[in-house]
Amino acid sequence: MYYYLHGLVAMHLKNSIVVECGGIGYECLVSHVDEFPIGEILFVYVYQVINENDNYLIGFKTNAEKSLFISLISVKGIGPKSALNALSFTSCERLSRAIDEADELFLTKIPGLGRKSASQIILDLKGKLNIENINYFAQGENYDLVCSALKNLGFKDKEIKEAIGTFDLNKMSIESAISSALRILNDK
């Protein structure tokens, strides 16, 4: 079982990317191709689908997006392609909020999700998604690295989340994010 790929984003295809790792190109279906710039070396969190007719990888920008995907496919009647379609339709933040707020109307707007599927998603997942991690969903791959560095410095998860939640990690380098978080944490 694969957990992530770390390599060069070599190309974009229609609904997938190719990640080159050790001279091998792995094709991964993704929700938003444009979030994986060609030529950058990235961590791509993956989920492998294996069944009678298929064997493919689904790639995610963050581990939180992967967790939301796994939660969705745990719902009766929601398969990997339907879950990926839901992630392609909207952001993780908005999808999580819709589930937590039982917004069936929003969920039925997702192509391929009918009223019955939307109701089942709400029934199975409402209150079970970690909505505290909404910032985690929005922050991208730097979140894990910044959190890990701050944990190594002795800070607790709750205070790290509060500090990081005050700024956008997508617009800063890892070093400046750690410095900013340290300023906030040391002022407490």
C-alpha positions in Angstrom: 0.0 0.0 0.0 1.3 3.4 -0.9 1.0 6.4 1.5 2.6 9.2 -0.5 4.9 9.8 -3.5 7.7 12.3 -3.2 8.9 13.4 -6.6 8.8 15.7 -9.6 5.5 16.6 -11.2 6.4 15.6 -14.7 3.2 16.3 -16.6 -0.5 17.1 -16.4 -3.1 14.9 -18.2 -6.8 15.6 -18.4 -7.8 14.7 -14.8 -4.4 13.4 -13.5 -0.8 14.2 -13.0 2.4 12.1 -13.5 4.8 12.1 -10.6 8.3 10.9 -11.4 9.9 9.0 -8.5 13.2 7.2 -9.0 12.9 7.2 -12.8 9.3 5.8 -12.8 6.3 7.9 -13.6 3.2 7.3 -11.5 -0.1 8.5 -12.8 -2.4 9.8 -10.1 -6.0 11.0 -10.6 -6.4 14.3 -8.7 -9.3 16.7 -7.9 -7.5 19.9 -9.1 -4.7 19.4 -11.6 -3.6 23.0 -11.3 -2.6 22.6 -7.7 0.3 20.5 -8.8 2.7 22.7 -10.8 4.8 21.0 -13.4 8.5 20.9 -12.6 8.1 21.1 -8.8 9.1 18.4 -6.4 6.2 17.7 -4.1 4.7 15.2 -1.7 1.6 13.7 -3.3 -0.5 11.7 -0.8 -2.0 8.8 -2.5 -4.8 6.2 -2.2 -4.6 3.1 -4.3 -7.8 1.6 -5.7 -7.6 -2.0 -6.5 -10.6 -4.1 -7.6 -11.6 -6.6 -10.3 -11.6 -4.1 -13.1 -9.4 -1.3 -11.9 -6.0 -0.5 -10.4 -5.1 3.2 -10.1 -3.8 5.8 -7.7 -5.6 8.9 -6.5 -3.4 11.8 -5.5 -4.0 14.5 -2.9 -2.3 17.8 -2.1 -2.7 17.4 1.6 -3.1 14.5 4.0 -6.3 16.2 5.2 -7.8 16.0 1.7 -6.9 12.3 1.7 -8.6 11.8 5.1 -11.7 13.5 3.8 -11.7 11.2 0.7 -11.3 8.1 2.9 -14.2 9.3 5.0 -16.4 9.8 1.9 -15.7 6.3 0.5 -16.6 4.8 3.9 -20.2 5.9 3.2 -22.4 3.2 1.7 -22.9 3.9 -2.0 -20.0 6.3 -2.4 -17.1 4.9 -4.5 -13.7 6.4 -5.2 -14.7 8.2 -8.4 -17.8 9.8 -6.7 -15.7 10.9 -3.8 -13.0 12.4 -6.1 -15.8 14.1 -8.1 -17.1 15.7 -4.9 -13.6 17.0 -4.1 -13.2 18.3 -7.6 -16.5 20.2 -7.4 -15.6 22.2 -4.3 -13.0 22.8 -1.6 -12.4 20.5 1.3 -13.4 23.3 3.6 -16.7 23.9 1.9 -17.5 20.2 1.6 -16.7 19.5 5.3 -18.8 22.5 6.3 -21.8 21.3 4.2 -21.6 17.9 5.8 -21.3 19.2 9.3 -24.2 21.7 8.7 -26.4 19.0 7.0 -26.6 21.1 3.9 -28.2 18.5 1.7 -29.1 21.1 -1.0 -25.4 21.9 -1.5 -24.4 18.3 -1.6 -27.1 17.5 -4.3 -25.5 20.2 -6.5 -22.4 18.0 -6.8 -22.6 16.1 -10.1 -23.4 12.4 -9.6 -24.7 12.9 -6.0 -28.4 12.5 -5.6 -30.6 13.2 -2.7 -30.2 9.7 -1.3 -26.4 9.8 -1.5 -26.3 13.3 0.1 -28.6 12.1 3.0 -26.4 9.1 3.5 -23.2 11.2 3.6 -24.8 13.5 6.2 -26.1 10.6 8.3 -22.7 8.8 8.3 -20.3 11.7 8.6 -22.0 14.6 10.3 -20.1 15.4 13.5 -17.4 12.9 12.7 -15.2 15.1 10.6 -12.7 17.1 12.5 -14.0 20.5 11.6 -11.3 22.1 13.8 -9.0 21.2 11.0 -10.6 23.4 8.4 -7.5 25.5 8.4 -5.5 22.3 7.8 -7.6 21.6 4.7 -6.9 25.1 3.3 -3.2 25.4 4.2 -1.6 22.9 1.7 1.5 20.8 2.1 3.4 23.2 4.3 1.1 22.6 7.2 2.6 19.2 8.2 6.1 20.5 8.0 5.5 23.6 10.1 3.5 21.6 12.7 6.3 19.0 12.9 8.9 21.7 13.4 6.9 23.4 16.2 6.1 20.1 17.9 9.9 19.3 17.9 10.3 22.6 19.7 8.0 21.4 22.5 4.7 23.2 21.6 1.3 21.4 22.0 -1.0 20.6 19.1 -3.8 22.9 20.2 -1.5 26.0 20.6 0.2 25.2 17.2 -3.2 25.1 15.4 -4.3 28.4 17.0 -1.0 30.1 16.0 -1.0 28.7 12.4 -4.7 29.5 12.0 -3.9 33.2 12.0 -2.0 33.3 8.7 -2.1 31.7 5.2 0.7 29.1 4.8 0.2 29.0 1.0 1.6 32.6 0.8 4.7 32.1 2.9 7.9 30.0 2.9 8.1 27.3 5.6 10.9 29.3 7.3 8.8 32.5 7.6 5.7 30.5 8.7 7.8 28.9 11.5 9.2 32.3 12.5 5.7 33.9 12.5 4.2 31.1 14.5 7.1 31.3 17.0 6.5 35.0 17.5 2.8 34.3 18.3 3.6 31.3 20.5 6.2 33.1 22.5 4.0 36.1 23.1 1.5 33.9 25.0 
